[in-house]
């Protein structure tokens, strides 16, 4: 139906602009105004039986609802970051929760370049500090090995000395086992 009215409006606009006859222009203008009025009426006229749309960001379906998990219930081990642009992160995730399936986690990655002559008193300079969202499902009470490709959100300079990586689990989300 929409395409029919769009084509009709196009024909009316063409007839108004191409022809030099006054009556055709007047009739086209009246038809165009009538189509516009009809479209506004249809747009503003709501059916009383229509269901209201759910608010943005909210789902009306009984889908799984994610919830925050305590970071203490997640254990990361054997984490190793290799490569560059993209990096490959390997390790294992243990979900010590008894009732929540882990779905995703946010991991902070800090890469330090340790070399002689570094300005910092520790001898290491931070060359990369970033957060990454990793989607990796782990059932309650299970441990899983993972390999994840991560991209740096900013350029990572080449290291001059020894690289030391540090990882910090910032947040975890999951789904209750009963859902």
N, C-alpha and C positions, 0 to 999 in steps of 0.2 A: 504494500500500500504506500509506503514511504517513497519508493522509487517512482511510482506513478505520479505522485504529487510533485516530486522533485523535477521530473521531466516536464510536467505541465507548467511549473513555474519558469523553467528554462525557456519553454516555447513562448510564454507570455512576455518574458523579458526580451527575447529576440524580436518578437513582433513589435514591441514598444520602441526598441532602439533602431531597427532596420527600416521600418516603414516611415514614410513622411505624411501619412494620412492622419488627421486629427481624430476621427472616430475610432480608428484602430487603437490609437494610443490611449484614448479615454476608456474604451472597453477593456484593454489590457490592464490599465491601472486599477480599474474597479475589480477585475478578476484577481489581480495580485493582492489587493487589500482584503478581498473576501477570503482568499487562501490563508493569508496571514492571520486574520481574525479566527478562522476555523482552527488553525494550528494552535493558537494561544488558548482557545476554549478547550481543546483536547488536552493540552498540557496542564492546565489548571484544574480540570475536572478530574477528581479522584473518585475511584470506586469505593463505596463504604465497606465492601466485603474484602478489599485488598489487605493483605497482611503487611504491616509496617516492616521496613528493612531493619535488620539488626544494626546497632551502632558500628561505625568503622572500627576494625580491629577485633571485633567480637564475632564469634561464630555462633550460628543458630543451630548447627548440627551437634549431635552428642559425640563429637570427636574427642580424642585424647587431650587432656589438659595437662600441659607441662607445669612443673612447679620447681622452685629453687630447692636444691639439695645442700645439705651441710658439706662444706669443703672437707671437713675432717673424715667423712665417710668414703672419700675417694683417695686412693693411693696411686701415685705415679712412680714408676721405677725404671731404671735402665734407659733413661732418656738420652738420646744422642742426635745431634743436629749435624747434618753433612750437606755438602754441595753449596750452591749459591745460585740464586735467581733461576728457578725456585730452589728452596731448601727442602731437604727431606728429614722429617722428624720421625724417629723410631723409638719405641719403648713399650711399656705395658701399663695397662690401667686395671686397677682392682676396685671393684665396687663392694664396699663393706656394708652397705645398707641391706636391711632385711626385707624391705617392702617397696623399694623404689628402683625402677630400671633407669640407669643413666642413659641420657640421650645426647647430651653435648656438654662441652666444658670450654671455659675461657682460660687460656694459658698465657702468662707473661713470659717473654723470652728476653733475656739480657745477654748480650755477647760482649765480652771484654777482650781487649788486645793487651797482652802483658809483654813488655819489652823494657830493656835497659834504657834509661833516660826518659821514661814516661813522666809527665808533669805531676800526676797524682802520686801522693806518698805511698800508696799501696803497690805502685809499679804497674798498675793496669788502668787502661782507659776504656770507658764504655763507648763502643762503636755502633751498637744497635740495641734499642730498647723498644719492644713492640708487644702488642697483645694479639692473640689469634683465637678465633672461635673454631673449635674442632668438633665435628659431629661424629661420634663414635659410640654406638649403643653397647652397653654392657649390662647384663642381667644381674639382679641382686645376688651377692655372694660369689660372683665369678670374677676371673681375671682374664684379660684378653691382650694379646700382642697387637700392636697397630703400627702402620706406616702411613704418614700423612704428609702431603705436599703443602708447604706454606710459602707464601710470598711476602717479601718485605714491603711494608707500606711506605718506606723511605729508602733512599740509596744506602747501601752498607759499604763503607770503605774497606779496602783490602787491608788485612792485618799485617803488621810489621814483625810481630813476634809470635808468642804462643797464644792460642785462642782458648778462652775459658767461657763456657756457656752456663747460665744459671736459669732455672725454670721455676716459676711460681704459679700454683693453681689459684686463680682468682675467683672463679664461680663455676658452678655445675648446675645443670637442669636435668630433670628426669620426669618420669611418668609413674604414678602409683601403680603397683602391681595389680590391684583390683580393677583398674580401668581398662 
